[in-house]
Amino acid sequence: MVQVERHQIDETSLRELVETLRTRAESLESMDKLVSSLKKEAEHHHRLTDSLKHGLELVQQIVEEREAFFSLSLDMLCIATTSGYFHKVNRAFERTLGYTQEELLSRSFLELVHPEDLEKTQHEVEKLRLGIDTISFDNRYQHKDGGYRWLNWTTPAPIPGSNFLYAVARDVTEQRQRDERTLYLASHDDLTGLANRWRFNEELKASFARLKRHTNRQFAVLVLDLDQFKPINDTYGHQAGDIVLRAIGGRLNAIKRETDVLCRLGGDEFALLAPDADITEAGMIAERMRKEIIRPISIGDADVIVDVSIGIALAEGDTSDANTLLKLADEAMYEAKRNKTNTARPARHEFSSHIHVF
């Protein structure tokens, strides 16, 4: 009997032990699953952390590259607002305009715009607000020294909901000056600064166009050719001749009427377009011009005197065209020259005139 009871006790204990082990095994298995899950989560967080760290490094690199590009670019780069203020400018802005970054950010950029360009600049900013890109827009910005620089702007319209403008500008002052110089030389004589033959012909054509609209009006053309000019070139050289031509151009320009167009046709020949002048007034103009021309001109160590032959032609009503009128004035000038004596300083001056009415 005793042996049977011991066997039964051992079997019960074993069953309890098995249940205990099973419970612990289940608990351990759950723990293992939790640990495994935590390990996986930890690995995921590590990967996410590494990814975030790598992403931040890339972002930092992009920011540094952007800042380097922004600060080192030869182009003028800026971020501005549609309300008229700079938000950020690069060093090219400082170099071009002479202001520090702090000075540029502390005031409206419209304060720097040339007064003559202010209205069109405000209009361009308004177009940007409406979603219209700015392509190659020129205006003048004041330099810190008080002068102005021409800037050429390209600015995409801001994205919807934003008031930031990302603009690129270039200093085109020298290019504008070259273009203006080219245009100036196209219509002016480089030596005297007077209008050239092309400009005179254009003004003459415009005068004839007005004459067709107002047939009761008239105008005169005077052609001037210097006398005794060649000996100056032969004796003193072409540099002295240039001094004489500049002096005469300056004198004539000073006495002409505001509406008159004075030009150097070439060589020692000049011309004047006198709007609304009749033959009497044209003759008075010619005499005033001659009095200015015959005054002595200093060429350094010597004074020289030149005279002039002047021909006048009058345009009235249905006078044919500019070429005909200019030819008539030219013929009158040569007639005046032929009527002169061969003395170096004639005692009297005569000018001839053509009045050609069709």
Secondary structure, 3 states (H helix, E strand, C coil): CHHHHHHHHHHHHHHHHHHHHHHHHHHHHHHHHHHHHHHHHHHHHHHHHHHHHHHHHHHHHHHHHHHHHHHHCCCEEEEEECCCEEEEECHHHHHHHCCCHHHHHCCEHHHHECHHHHHHHHHHHHHHHCCCCEEEEEEEEECCCCCEEEEEEEECCCCCCCCEEEEEEEECHHHHHHHHHHHHHHHECCCCCCECHHHHHHHHHHHHHHHHHCCCCEEEEEEEEEECCHHHHHHHCHHHHHHHHHHHHHHHHHHCCCCCEEEEEECCEEEEEEECCCHHHHHHHHHHHHHHHCCCEECCCCEECCEEEEEEEEEECCCCCHHHHHHHHHHHHHHHHHCCCCCCCCCCCCCEEEECCC
